[in-house]
Amino acid sequence: MALCDYLKNPSERKECMTEHIIKIIYGNLKWPPLARESCVEGMAVISFAVTETGVLEDFKIVRDPGAGTGEEALRVVKLLAEETGPWHPGTAGPDRKPVRVQYNMPVKFKLR
């Protein structure tokens, strides 16, 4: 994620990226009315790929607690592509060639 490239320390850069991801997801998450009415809680998981060029694509719901939570998690995880710009692709081999990487992003729904 280019938003944190100004940080040279890898652990600081990772912390920066994590903070941005959490702000985007939970700052935009809207509790689905049916989930609230039905008191549905749980962890939705959204799978997506980061291509060799850093583009986020192929978003899929892989765990859905139900009552609209999976669809809402999908919506907010897709916002990452719009809000953060390209990500750094994975690399492989001694030449550190860019490769496609699959991610699973958990999104927690918990009633207070």
N, C-alpha and C positions, 0 to 999 in steps of 0.2 A: 504494500500500500504506500504510494508515493507521499501521502500526507505526513509521514513520519521520517522521511529520508534525511531530514536535516540532523537527526540524531545519529551519531556515529557508533555509540555503544549498542551492541545487539540487544541486550536485555532492556535498555531504555526504549529502543525502537519497538520491541515486542509489547512492552507495557503501554506505549503510546497507541499502537494499533488496537490493542484490546480495549482501551478506554474509548476510542472512536467507535469501534464496533458496538460496544454496549450502549453508548449514547444514541447511536442511530437506531438500533433495534428497539430499545426500551423507551426512547424518547418519542417514537412514532407508533408504538404498539397500542392498538385499541381493542379492548376486551370485547369479543363478540357477544351481543345481547343474549343469544341462546345459551352460551357458555355461562354467563353470569346468572341467568335465571335458573339454570340447571345445576349450578355450583360445580361445573366441570373444572378440574385442575389437572395439571400434568405437564409433561415435557414433550413439546413438538420438536421434531428434528427435520431440518431441511438440508438436503444434499445439493451441492453445486460443484461445478468444475472451474478451475482457473486455467485458462489456456496458456500455450507457450508464449503468447504475447501479453498476458496479464488480464485478459477479458474474462469476466464472470459470466457463465452460461450454464445451461442444462439444470435449472432449478427444479427440484422434485421434493414432494413431501414423503419422507420415509418413516416417520412416526407421527401419528395424529391422535391426540387425546379425544377429539370429537367436538361436536357442537360449534364448528366454525373456527376452532383454534388452529388447526393445521393450515387452513387457507390464510388466516391472519398472519401466522408465522411466515408463510411463503411470501406474502406481500411485503413484510418489513425486511426480510432477508434480501429480497430483490432490490430494495432501496440501497443496499450496500454498493451495488454496481453504479448507481447514479450519484451517490453522495461521496464516494471515496475515489472515483477514477480507477485507472488500471492498478492491479495488484502486481507484485513481483511473482513471476512464475516459479515453479519448482525447478530444480536443476538436478542433473544426474551425470554420472561418469566423471572421469578425470578432467575432461574439458569443460565441465559444468554447463553442459548443453541444456537450454530451457526445455522443460517437459510439462505436459498437462498434469494437473494434480486435482484430486477429488477431495472435497471437504464435507464434513457433516457439522452443521451449526445447530446447537440446541437452543430452544426458546422456551423459557419456563413461564407457565401460567399458574399463578398461586393467588388464591383469594386471601384478602387481609381481614 
